[in-house]
Amino acid sequence: MYFASFADLIAMNGHGIYVWSAYAIGYAVLAALIIQPLARHAALSRQIRQQQDED
Amino acid sequence: MFRQWFHRWGSPPWFYRMSGTLLPWLSVVAAGLIATGTVWGLAFAPEDARQGNSFRIIYLHVPASFLALAGYYLMALAGCIGLVWRMKLAFWAVRAAAPIGAALTFIALVTGSIWGKPTWGTWWEWDARITSMLILFFLYLGVMALASAYQNSDSGNRAASILAIVGMVNIPIIYKSVDWWNTLHQGASLKLTSAPTIHGSMLYPLLIMIAGFYLLYAVLLLLNLRCEILSNERHSRWLQDFLGDKR
């Protein structure tokens, strides 16, 4: 590791707040991008199957 | 040969099955690359001599920006194919690509803004690169809005594709903005035409992240396209048979 300790990695010499918040926001958006189509796909397949059962 | 390939990929049943097989593999490799690149970039790469540790935001900012732009090419190309050959799947690709592009542009803008604070002392500046990226964000939102603005989805498809194509004028402006207007944003660290301006120990995790983001983009596009296929083909025989077999 480049940092001497885990605490140094978190603090990043005062830049920790910027770096970690950038990654937190970025990865939260990416997680939403993955979850949204998965949930939509599941809901659509459920609807189509229900429709089939009614026919 | 090309014709056959084109027809296959343009066929929703074939595309749906193929993408279902590809997705697990793509996802695993994308996740592995992104995890490696993130840990390497955050914990193992050396800090920048001038910017200190804030430069580590590059490992998220640059890949997101690359894919925000590459995604726009793809969306405009899909719009072209849809308009010229009236291919349904191409129009659905426009609809699938727009929200992904908007989200990636958003990540690029937010991480850039956070990076700007410790580096330039400001969250926001009407610098040419930042402003043209903001326009890219609005173009993506405009394509999303047009795609869903019409009762008739054919009109929505056409309108969204036309806006996607017209918006291409913004792309060279984004690329050239750091050269034409030498304001705040730094020049490119990576160029196809010359050696990179950053050292290998900083460069490798960046290249790994970019590769990971390309694959992640493919995963997201396939996921969204599969939703478009389900929602548009819900009454077709092949899909009902396919879903029937799967339970």
Contacts between the chains, C-beta under 8 A, distances in Angstrom:
chain1	res1	chain2	res2	distance
A	1	B	43	5.1
A	1	B	44	6.0
A	2	B	43	6.4
A	2	B	44	5.5
A	2	B	45	6.6
A	2	B	46	5.8
A	2	B	47	7.0
A	3	B	43	6.7
A	9	B	42	7.5
A	9	B	43	5.7
A	12	B	52	7.8
A	12	B	53	3.8
A	12	B	54	7.9
A	12	B	56	7.4
A	13	B	47	7.5
A	13	B	52	5.8
A	13	B	53	5.5
A	14	B	52	7.9
A	14	B	118	8.0
A	15	B	52	5.7
A	15	B	53	4.1
A	15	B	54	4.3
A	15	B	56	7.8
A	15	B	118	5.7
A	16	B	53	7.4
A	18	B	54	5.4
A	18	B	57	7.0
A	18	B	114	5.2
A	18	B	115	6.9
A	18	B	117	6.2
A	18	B	118	5.3
A	19	B	42	7.2
A	19	B	53	6.1
A	19	B	54	6.4
A	19	B	56	5.0
A	19	B	57	5.9
A	21	B	114	6.1
A	22	B	57	4.7
A	22	B	60	6.2
A	22	B	61	7.5
A	22	B	110	7.2
A	22	B	111	4.4
A	22	B	114	4.4
A	22	B	115	6.7
A	23	B	38	7.4
A	23	B	42	7.3
A	23	B	57	7.8
A	23	B	60	6.0
A	25	B	107	7.5
A	25	B	110	5.5
A	25	B	111	7.4
A	25	B	114	7.8
A	26	B	60	4.7
A	26	B	64	6.7
A	26	B	107	4.7
A	26	B	110	7.2
A	26	B	111	5.7
A	29	B	103	5.3
A	29	B	106	6.4
A	29	B	107	5.4
A	30	B	103	7.7
A	30	B	107	7.4
A	30	B	216	7.4
A	32	B	103	7.5
A	33	B	99	7.7
A	33	B	100	6.3
A	33	B	103	5.2
A	33	B	220	5.6
A	34	B	219	7.8
A	34	B	220	6.9
A	34	B	223	7.4
A	36	B	99	7.9
A	37	B	220	7.2
A	37	B	223	3.8
A	37	B	224	4.9
A	37	B	226	7.4
A	37	B	227	5.2
A	38	B	223	6.6
A	40	B	227	4.7
A	41	B	223	7.0
A	41	B	226	6.0
A	41	B	227	5.2
A	41	B	230	6.5
A	44	B	227	6.3
A	44	B	230	4.1
A	44	B	231	5.7
A	44	B	234	7.3
A	45	B	230	6.4
A	45	B	243	5.9
A	47	B	234	7.5
A	48	B	230	6.8
A	48	B	234	5.1
A	48	B	239	6.9
A	48	B	240	6.9
A	48	B	243	5.8
A	49	B	243	5.9
A	49	B	244	7.9
A	49	B	247	7.1
A	51	B	234	7.3
A	52	B	240	5.7
A	52	B	243	7.4
A	52	B	244	6.6
